[in-house]
Amino acid sequence: MAVGEQYGWRKSSYSNHQGACVEVALGGAGASVRDSKEPASAVLTVDSRKWTAFVHRLKD
């Protein structure tokens, strides 16, 4: 089960209103990411250590 199914999906406040964004769900052992235009399609799930590293790299 994807993290989002347990904890809920969130969109960035920076996303546009045309649906060109991803949704993220944080919780438990990591984070799940999906395409907001196709929520029933594939979900990428990573452990919390890798997600934290990814977010820190975005801020650098």
Secondary structure, 3 states (H helix, E strand, C coil): CCHHHHHCCEECCCCCCCCCCEEEEEECCEEEEEECCCCCCCEEEEEHHHHHHHHHHHHC
